[in-house]
């Protein structure tokens, strides 16, 4: 098989600010695996989580090395390829691009969309959240209103963890809450921006205001404090930065309520499926999230979305120049189509 790597740069309509900083765009990598006249598509996007950073340059170097190593394999050899990816020590985003492209190739080869190949029910897909980043109260309320003008909104994720303190978080949240459409679900992601006392204060304060769950309230360095938060929080606790793969789940399962699966952390759809089953075996909830991903990665996860409780796959809707299209919004839910594989196409102008 032949592996083709092509960078593409995307820019956000609205820069996203979280507790660790602001992003306005990124250079991602479009990966194509060609064999037997079929192209399978995947994507790698850079991300940074504290001390864990995967840059475009690093991902590119890893993918170029993989293109040489894997040229002797055929896409049907997924088990052998995954073993080689694991042994190689390449970054998870590079593994994700290869794994997703292999799944797309397989779906195209058998002529079925992945969701149908897996026997999943699209009617089980929940609405995907739209994300409101850290801002002034007025700026955050305006951001939500822009989302509502752009598309149906049935779920809202609000980023908190403002470095200036929880008073700023509370003021911003109150402004956003006033603009939330009737009946929409509201969740909170602090991206590790709170200490334990603030997390406890905010958990009770937010529970009184109808929030559904808290995501990553404490930093990864404070994982040891999760049992105290778990015992005293009135809201379910989901973790993101603290959980990359299924291997992270058992050590934390006793003090969390759920996990956030992202393709770039997990290393692809293969590991994402294992994480879902591991989480369920541990009695945990499952959500899907994204970084500055295009429609490629978010469409890939949409095929698994019937197995998730909460979805946050909105990054490509905040891109001015996404070259790709795939799954489409239906009543606020991101629904894959009936085309084979991932069901992706590239815009004619891209």
C-alpha positions as a LaTeX table, in Angstrom:
\begin{tabular}{lrrr}
\hline
Residue & $x$ (\AA) & $y$ (\AA) & $z$ (\AA) \\
\hline
Unk1 & 0.00 & 0.00 & 0.00 \\
Unk2 & 1.08 & 3.60 & $-0.58$ \\
Unk3 & 0.69 & 6.38 & 2.00 \\
Unk4 & 0.25 & 9.99 & 0.87 \\
Unk5 & 0.59 & 12.89 & 3.31 \\
Unk6 & $-0.67$ & 16.39 & 2.59 \\
Unk7 & $-0.74$ & 19.30 & 5.07 \\
Unk8 & $-3.67$ & 21.69 & 5.12 \\
Unk9 & $-4.16$ & 24.77 & 7.27 \\
Unk10 & $-7.51$ & 25.65 & 8.81 \\
Unk11 & $-8.60$ & 28.84 & 10.55 \\
Unk12 & $-11.27$ & 29.19 & 13.22 \\
Unk13 & $-14.22$ & 31.49 & 12.64 \\
Unk14 & $-13.92$ & 32.42 & 16.32 \\
Unk15 & $-10.66$ & 31.74 & 18.25 \\
Unk16 & $-11.20$ & 29.35 & 21.15 \\
Unk17 & $-9.87$ & 30.21 & 24.60 \\
Unk18 & $-9.59$ & 27.59 & 27.35 \\
Unk19 & $-7.82$ & 27.64 & 30.70 \\
Unk20 & $-4.44$ & 26.96 & 29.03 \\
Unk21 & $-4.58$ & 29.49 & 26.20 \\
Unk22 & $-6.14$ & 30.46 & 22.86 \\
Unk23 & $-6.07$ & 28.77 & 19.45 \\
Unk24 & $-7.05$ & 30.43 & 16.18 \\
Unk25 & $-6.13$ & 27.67 & 13.73 \\
Unk26 & $-3.83$ & 24.77 & 13.00 \\
Unk27 & $-2.02$ & 22.90 & 10.27 \\
Unk28 & $-3.41$ & 19.38 & 10.07 \\
Unk29 & $-2.40$ & 16.45 & 7.88 \\
Unk30 & $-4.57$ & 14.66 & 5.33 \\
Unk31 & $-3.43$ & 11.06 & 5.03 \\
Unk32 & $-4.46$ & 8.77 & 2.17 \\
Unk33 & $-3.77$ & 5.03 & 2.02 \\
Unk34 & $-3.91$ & 3.72 & $-1.54$ \\
Unk35 & $-4.22$ & 0.03 & $-2.39$ \\
Unk36 & $-6.10$ & $-1.96$ & $-5.04$ \\
Unk37 & $-7.41$ & 1.24 & $-6.62$ \\
Unk38 & $-9.08$ & 2.39 & $-3.35$ \\
Unk39 & $-8.15$ & 5.48 & $-1.29$ \\
Unk40 & $-8.72$ & 5.46 & 2.47 \\
Unk41 & $-8.68$ & 8.86 & 4.16 \\
Unk42 & $-7.48$ & 9.83 & 7.62 \\
Unk43 & $-6.45$ & 12.97 & 9.50 \\
Unk44 & $-3.88$ & 13.96 & 12.10 \\
Unk45 & $-4.25$ & 17.22 & 13.99 \\
Unk46 & $-1.77$ & 18.72 & 16.48 \\
Unk47 & $-2.70$ & 19.23 & 20.11 \\
Unk48 & $-1.18$ & 20.21 & 23.44 \\
Unk49 & $-2.14$ & 18.96 & 26.89 \\
Unk50 & 0.20 & 20.38 & 29.49 \\
Unk51 & 3.49 & 18.49 & 29.13 \\
Unk52 & 2.05 & 16.37 & 26.28 \\
Unk53 & 2.40 & 18.20 & 22.97 \\
Unk54 & 2.17 & 16.76 & 19.48 \\
Unk55 & 3.21 & 19.31 & 16.89 \\
Unk56 & 2.55 & 19.29 & 13.16 \\
Unk57 & 6.29 & 18.86 & 12.59 \\
Unk58 & 6.51 & 15.83 & 14.88 \\
Unk59 & 3.41 & 14.22 & 13.39 \\
Unk60 & 4.72 & 14.79 & 9.86 \\
Unk61 & 8.06 & 13.18 & 10.67 \\
Unk62 & 6.33 & 10.17 & 12.23 \\
Unk63 & 3.98 & 9.77 & 9.28 \\
Unk64 & 6.85 & 9.98 & 6.79 \\
Unk65 & 8.65 & 7.23 & 8.68 \\
Unk66 & 5.48 & 5.14 & 8.73 \\
Unk67 & 5.02 & 5.60 & 4.99 \\
Unk68 & 8.31 & 3.76 & 4.46 \\
Unk69 & 7.74 & 1.04 & 7.08 \\
Unk70 & 4.19 & 0.21 & 6.09 \\
Unk71 & 4.63 & 0.14 & 2.31 \\
Unk72 & 5.09 & $-3.64$ & 2.43 \\
Unk73 & 1.71 & $-4.19$ & 4.14 \\
Unk74 & $-1.80$ & $-4.50$ & 2.72 \\
Unk75 & $-4.77$ & $-2.70$ & 4.39 \\
Unk76 & $-6.32$ & $-6.09$ & 5.21 \\
Unk77 & $-3.40$ & $-6.70$ & 7.61 \\
Unk78 & $-4.82$ & $-4.36$ & 10.28 \\
Unk79 & $-3.69$ & $-6.46$ & 13.26 \\
Unk80 & $-0.11$ & $-6.59$ & 12.02 \\
Unk81 & $-0.17$ & $-2.90$ & 11.13 \\
Unk82 & $-1.48$ & $-1.91$ & 14.56 \\
Unk83 & 1.24 & $-3.96$ & 16.23 \\
Unk84 & 3.86 & $-2.22$ & 14.09 \\
Unk85 & 2.39 & 1.19 & 14.94 \\
Unk86 & 2.52 & 0.39 & 18.66 \\
Unk87 & 6.08 & $-0.93$ & 18.50 \\
Unk88 & 7.29 & 2.06 & 16.50 \\
Unk89 & 6.57 & 4.52 & 19.30 \\
Unk90 & 5.14 & 7.13 & 16.91 \\
Unk91 & 2.81 & 9.78 & 18.35 \\
Unk92 & $-0.86$ & 9.02 & 18.83 \\
Unk93 & $-2.07$ & 11.56 & 16.25 \\
Unk94 & 0.01 & 9.85 & 13.54 \\
Unk95 & $-1.39$ & 6.46 & 14.57 \\
Unk96 & $-4.90$ & 7.93 & 14.46 \\
Unk97 & $-4.49$ & 9.11 & 10.88 \\
Unk98 & $-3.29$ & 5.69 & 9.69 \\
Unk99 & $-5.94$ & 3.78 & 11.64 \\
Unk100 & $-8.82$ & 5.96 & 10.41 \\
Unk101 & $-7.59$ & 5.72 & 6.82 \\
Unk102 & $-7.45$ & 1.91 & 7.11 \\
Unk103 & $-11.04$ & 1.84 & 8.35 \\
Unk104 & $-12.15$ & 4.11 & 5.52 \\
Unk105 & $-10.36$ & 1.86 & 3.02 \\
Unk106 & $-12.04$ & $-1.26$ & 4.44 \\
Unk107 & $-15.51$ & 0.31 & 4.31 \\
Unk108 & $-14.95$ & 1.35 & 0.70 \\
Unk109 & $-13.61$ & $-2.08$ & $-0.19$ \\
Unk110 & $-16.75$ & $-3.85$ & 1.08 \\
Unk111 & $-19.07$ & $-1.05$ & $-0.07$ \\
Unk112 & $-20.57$ & $-0.19$ & 3.33 \\
Unk113 & $-20.46$ & 2.82 & 5.66 \\
Unk114 & $-18.61$ & 2.02 & 8.87 \\
Unk115 & $-21.68$ & 2.49 & 11.08 \\
Unk116 & $-23.50$ & $-0.17$ & 9.08 \\
Unk117 & $-20.47$ & $-2.46$ & 8.99 \\
Unk118 & $-20.47$ & $-2.30$ & 12.81 \\
Unk119 & $-24.25$ & $-2.82$ & 13.00 \\
Unk120 & $-24.95$ & 0.47 & 14.76 \\
Unk121 & $-28.21$ & 2.43 & 14.99 \\
Unk122 & $-28.01$ & 6.05 & 13.83 \\
Unk123 & $-31.18$ & 6.85 & 15.79 \\
Unk124 & $-29.09$ & 6.47 & 18.97 \\
Unk125 & $-26.85$ & 9.46 & 18.15 \\
Unk126 & $-27.24$ & 12.34 & 20.61 \\
Unk127 & $-26.99$ & 16.03 & 19.61 \\
Unk128 & $-23.44$ & 17.34 & 19.43 \\
Unk129 & $-22.52$ & 20.22 & 21.72 \\
Unk130 & $-21.42$ & 23.63 & 20.52 \\
Unk131 & $-18.52$ & 25.08 & 22.49 \\
Unk132 & $-18.34$ & 28.49 & 24.13 \\
Unk133 & $-14.79$ & 29.43 & 25.09 \\
Unk134 & $-13.57$ & 31.57 & 27.98 \\
Unk135 & $-14.39$ & 35.22 & 27.35 \\
Unk136 & $-16.05$ & 38.21 & 28.93 \\
Unk137 & $-19.69$ & 37.61 & 29.90 \\
Unk138 & $-20.80$ & 39.68 & 26.93 \\
Unk139 & $-18.40$ & 37.93 & 24.56 \\
Unk140 & $-19.47$ & 34.48 & 25.69 \\
Unk141 & $-23.17$ & 35.30 & 25.35 \\
Unk142 & $-22.51$ & 36.67 & 21.86 \\
Unk143 & $-20.60$ & 33.51 & 20.90 \\
Unk144 & $-23.53$ & 31.30 & 21.86 \\
Unk145 & $-25.90$ & 33.54 & 19.94 \\
Unk146 & $-23.70$ & 33.19 & 16.85 \\
Unk147 & $-23.85$ & 29.40 & 17.23 \\
Unk148 & $-27.63$ & 29.58 & 17.43 \\
Unk149 & $-27.70$ & 31.71 & 14.27 \\
Unk150 & $-25.48$ & 29.17 & 12.49 \\
Unk151 & $-27.17$ & 25.87 & 13.36 \\
Unk152 & $-29.68$ & 24.10 & 15.65 \\
Unk153 & $-28.34$ & 23.98 & 19.21 \\
Unk154 & $-29.51$ & 21.24 & 21.57 \\
Unk155 & $-26.35$ & 20.93 & 23.68 \\
Unk156 & $-23.90$ & 23.58 & 24.91 \\
Unk157 & $-20.42$ & 23.05 & 26.37 \\
Unk158 & $-19.07$ & 26.01 & 28.31 \\
Unk159 & $-15.32$ & 26.33 & 28.91 \\
Unk160 & $-14.48$ & 27.52 & 32.42 \\
Unk161 & $-11.31$ & 27.60 & 34.50 \\
Unk162 & $-10.59$ & 31.28 & 33.93 \\
Unk163 & $-7.09$ & 32.02 & 35.30 \\
Unk164 & $-8.50$ & 35.09 & 37.07 \\
Unk165 & $-10.70$ & 32.94 & 39.31 \\
Unk166 & $-14.10$ & 31.34 & 39.75 \\
Unk167 & $-15.87$ & 34.70 & 40.16 \\
Unk168 & $-15.09$ & 35.34 & 36.47 \\
Unk169 & $-16.31$ & 31.83 & 35.64 \\
Unk170 & $-19.58$ & 32.45 & 37.44 \\
Unk171 & $-20.20$ & 35.79 & 35.77 \\
Unk172 & $-19.52$ & 34.33 & 32.34 \\
Unk173 & $-21.66$ & 31.26 & 32.93 \\
Unk174 & $-24.64$ & 33.33 & 34.08 \\
Unk175 & $-24.43$ & 35.37 & 30.86 \\
Unk176 & $-24.27$ & 32.22 & 28.72 \\
Unk177 & $-27.07$ & 30.49 & 30.60 \\
Unk178 & $-29.40$ & 33.38 & 29.80 \\
Unk179 & $-28.90$ & 32.64 & 26.08 \\
Unk180 & $-29.18$ & 28.83 & 26.17 \\
Unk181 & $-32.10$ & 27.64 & 24.02 \\
Unk182 & $-35.00$ & 26.09 & 25.92 \\
Unk183 & $-34.43$ & 22.39 & 26.57 \\
Unk184 & $-30.76$ & 22.40 & 25.59 \\
Unk185 & $-28.31$ & 20.40 & 27.71 \\
Unk186 & $-25.46$ & 22.36 & 29.33 \\
Unk187 & $-22.10$ & 20.88 & 30.35 \\
Unk188 & $-18.88$ & 22.39 & 31.70 \\
Unk189 & $-15.25$ & 21.79 & 30.75 \\
Unk190 & $-12.65$ & 23.39 & 33.02 \\
Unk191 & $-9.64$ & 21.85 & 31.18 \\
Unk192 & $-7.94$ & 21.28 & 34.53 \\
Unk193 & $-8.22$ & 24.95 & 35.47 \\
Unk194 & $-9.50$ & 24.54 & 39.06 \\
Unk195 & $-7.98$ & 23.44 & 42.33 \\
Unk196 & $-9.98$ & 21.10 & 44.59 \\
Unk197 & $-11.70$ & 23.78 & 46.74 \\
Unk198 & $-12.76$ & 25.76 & 43.67 \\
Unk199 & $-13.93$ & 22.60 & 41.89 \\
Unk200 & $-16.13$ & 21.69 & 44.85 \\
Unk201 & $-17.54$ & 25.19 & 45.06 \\
Unk202 & $-18.28$ & 25.27 & 41.36 \\
Unk203 & $-19.74$ & 21.76 & 41.31 \\
Unk204 & $-22.43$ & 22.75 & 43.82 \\
Unk205 & $-22.98$ & 26.18 & 42.25 \\
Unk206 & $-23.36$ & 24.69 & 38.76 \\
Unk207 & $-25.57$ & 21.83 & 39.93 \\
Unk208 & $-28.02$ & 24.42 & 41.24 \\
Unk209 & $-28.16$ & 25.83 & 37.71 \\
Unk210 & $-28.98$ & 22.59 & 35.92 \\
Unk211 & $-25.58$ & 21.61 & 34.52 \\
Unk212 & $-25.35$ & 18.00 & 33.29 \\
Unk213 & $-21.73$ & 17.11 & 34.11 \\
Unk214 & $-18.23$ & 18.48 & 34.76 \\
Unk215 & $-15.33$ & 17.64 & 32.45 \\
Unk216 & $-11.72$ & 17.65 & 33.66 \\
Unk217 & $-12.25$ & 19.94 & 36.67 \\
Unk218 & $-8.75$ & 19.23 & 38.05 \\
Unk219 & $-5.38$ & 19.19 & 36.33 \\
Unk220 & $-3.73$ & 15.89 & 35.43 \\
Unk221 & $-1.20$ & 16.57 & 38.19 \\
Unk222 & $-4.12$ & 16.46 & 40.66 \\
Unk223 & $-5.53$ & 13.09 & 39.60 \\
Unk224 & $-4.83$ & 11.92 & 43.15 \\
Unk225 & $-7.48$ & 14.35 & 44.41 \\
Unk226 & $-10.24$ & 12.97 & 42.18 \\
Unk227 & $-11.55$ & 10.58 & 44.89 \\
Unk228 & $-12.26$ & 13.55 & 47.19 \\
Unk229 & $-14.06$ & 15.42 & 44.43 \\
Unk230 & $-15.95$ & 12.28 & 43.39 \\
Unk231 & $-17.25$ & 11.73 & 46.93 \\
Unk232 & $-18.48$ & 15.29 & 47.39 \\
Unk233 & $-19.51$ & 16.52 & 43.93 \\
Unk234 & $-23.24$ & 16.62 & 43.15 \\
Unk235 & $-22.35$ & 16.48 & 39.43 \\
Unk236 & $-20.88$ & 13.58 & 37.42 \\
Unk237 & $-17.14$ & 13.90 & 36.73 \\
Unk238 & $-15.79$ & 13.13 & 33.25 \\
Unk239 & $-12.07$ & 13.17 & 32.47 \\
Unk240 & $-10.32$ & 14.17 & 29.25 \\
Unk241 & $-6.67$ & 15.13 & 29.66 \\
Unk242 & $-6.27$ & 12.42 & 32.31 \\
Unk243 & $-7.31$ & 9.64 & 29.91 \\
Unk244 & $-5.56$ & 8.90 & 26.61 \\
Unk245 & $-6.22$ & 5.18 & 26.05 \\
Unk246 & $-8.03$ & 2.27 & 27.62 \\
Unk247 & $-4.99$ & 1.60 & 29.82 \\
Unk248 & $-5.80$ & 4.79 & 31.76 \\
Unk249 & $-9.35$ & 3.78 & 32.61 \\
Unk250 & $-8.96$ & 1.08 & 35.32 \\
Unk251 & $-6.77$ & 3.22 & 37.60 \\
Unk252 & $-9.35$ & 6.04 & 37.62 \\
Unk253 & $-12.64$ & 4.15 & 37.26 \\
Unk254 & $-13.33$ & 4.23 & 41.01 \\
Unk255 & $-13.32$ & 8.04 & 41.19 \\
Unk256 & $-14.91$ & 9.24 & 37.93 \\
Unk257 & $-18.23$ & 8.87 & 36.16 \\
Unk258 & $-17.05$ & 8.91 & 32.55 \\
Unk259 & $-14.30$ & 9.52 & 29.99 \\
Unk260 & $-13.83$ & 11.76 & 26.95 \\
Unk261 & $-12.49$ & 9.88 & 23.92 \\
Unk262 & $-10.64$ & 11.85 & 21.24 \\
Unk263 & $-9.15$ & 10.22 & 18.17 \\
Unk264 & $-5.85$ & 12.09 & 18.40 \\
Unk265 & $-5.31$ & 10.96 & 22.00 \\
Unk266 & $-6.53$ & 7.41 & 21.50 \\
Unk267 & $-4.63$ & 6.72 & 18.29 \\
Unk268 & $-7.61$ & 5.90 & 16.10 \\
Unk269 & $-10.96$ & 4.16 & 15.85 \\
Unk270 & $-9.54$ & 0.77 & 16.90 \\
Unk271 & $-8.48$ & 2.08 & 20.31 \\
Unk272 & $-11.61$ & 4.23 & 20.59 \\
Unk273 & $-13.75$ & 1.10 & 20.32 \\
Unk274 & $-11.68$ & $-0.66$ & 22.98 \\
Unk275 & $-12.02$ & 2.37 & 25.25 \\
Unk276 & $-15.80$ & 2.34 & 24.88 \\
Unk277 & $-16.01$ & $-1.30$ & 25.90 \\
Unk278 & $-13.54$ & $-0.85$ & 28.77 \\
Unk279 & $-15.46$ & 2.16 & 30.07 \\
Unk280 & $-18.77$ & 0.30 & 29.90 \\
Unk281 & $-17.26$ & $-2.70$ & 31.70 \\
Unk282 & $-16.23$ & $-0.30$ & 34.47 \\
Unk283 & $-19.72$ & 1.21 & 34.65 \\
Unk284 & $-18.63$ & 4.55 & 33.17 \\
Unk285 & $-20.22$ & 6.99 & 30.75 \\
Unk286 & $-18.66$ & 7.82 & 27.39 \\
Unk287 & $-18.31$ & 11.08 & 25.52 \\
Unk288 & $-16.50$ & 11.99 & 22.30 \\
Unk289 & $-14.52$ & 15.19 & 21.80 \\
Unk290 & $-12.19$ & 16.86 & 19.32 \\
Unk291 & $-9.32$ & 19.32 & 18.92 \\
Unk292 & $-8.97$ & 21.55 & 15.83 \\
Unk293 & $-10.15$ & 18.63 & 13.74 \\
Unk294 & $-11.68$ & 18.92 & 10.29 \\
Unk295 & $-14.71$ & 17.03 & 9.01 \\
Unk296 & $-12.49$ & 13.96 & 8.47 \\
Unk297 & $-11.85$ & 13.16 & 12.14 \\
Unk298 & $-15.28$ & 14.28 & 13.36 \\
Unk299 & $-17.02$ & 12.24 & 10.67 \\
Unk300 & $-14.93$ & 9.23 & 11.69 \\
Unk301 & $-16.14$ & 9.51 & 15.29 \\
Unk302 & $-19.70$ & 10.12 & 14.14 \\
Unk303 & $-19.77$ & 6.53 & 12.88 \\
Unk304 & $-19.18$ & 5.34 & 16.48 \\
Unk305 & $-21.48$ & 7.94 & 18.02 \\
Unk306 & $-24.42$ & 5.59 & 18.65 \\
Unk307 & $-22.23$ & 4.11 & 21.41 \\
Unk308 & $-21.61$ & 7.44 & 23.21 \\
Unk309 & $-23.68$ & 9.30 & 25.82 \\
Unk310 & $-22.40$ & 12.82 & 25.12 \\
Unk311 & $-20.91$ & 14.31 & 21.96 \\
Unk312 & $-18.71$ & 17.35 & 21.37 \\
Unk313 & $-17.80$ & 17.12 & 17.68 \\
Unk314 & $-18.20$ & 20.74 & 16.67 \\
Unk315 & $-14.65$ & 21.83 & 15.78 \\
Unk316 & $-15.16$ & 21.68 & 12.00 \\
Unk317 & $-18.26$ & 23.87 & 12.26 \\
Unk318 & $-15.99$ & 26.59 & 13.65 \\
Unk319 & $-13.63$ & 26.44 & 10.66 \\
Unk320 & $-13.74$ & 29.03 & 7.90 \\
Unk321 & $-11.92$ & 26.83 & 5.42 \\
Unk322 & $-12.48$ & 23.13 & 6.10 \\
Unk323 & $-11.57$ & 21.41 & 2.80 \\
Unk324 & $-13.70$ & 18.36 & 3.57 \\
Unk325 & $-17.29$ & 17.35 & 4.16 \\
Unk326 & $-18.88$ & 14.20 & 5.49 \\
Unk327 & $-21.39$ & 13.70 & 8.29 \\
Unk328 & $-24.17$ & 16.30 & 8.34 \\
Unk329 & $-26.23$ & 17.95 & 11.07 \\
Unk330 & $-29.78$ & 16.67 & 11.55 \\
Unk331 & $-31.72$ & 18.27 & 14.41 \\
Unk332 & $-28.44$ & 19.14 & 16.12 \\
Unk333 & $-26.93$ & 15.65 & 15.76 \\
Unk334 & $-23.96$ & 14.84 & 13.52 \\
Unk335 & $-25.17$ & 11.97 & 11.34 \\
Unk336 & $-22.92$ & 9.99 & 8.95 \\
Unk337 & $-24.25$ & 9.29 & 5.47 \\
Unk338 & $-24.85$ & 6.05 & 3.58 \\
Unk339 & $-21.75$ & 6.24 & 1.39 \\
Unk340 & $-19.10$ & 3.56 & 1.81 \\
Unk341 & $-16.31$ & 3.97 & 4.35 \\
Unk342 & $-16.41$ & 7.31 & 6.13 \\
Unk343 & $-18.49$ & 8.92 & 3.38 \\
Unk344 & $-16.13$ & 11.85 & 2.89 \\
Unk345 & $-15.58$ & 14.19 & $-0.03$ \\
Unk346 & $-13.39$ & 17.22 & $-0.70$ \\
Unk347 & $-14.87$ & 20.57 & $-1.61$ \\
Unk348 & $-14.36$ & 21.34 & $-5.30$ \\
Unk349 & $-12.62$ & 24.63 & $-4.45$ \\
Unk350 & $-10.12$ & 23.00 & $-2.07$ \\
\hline
\end{tabular}
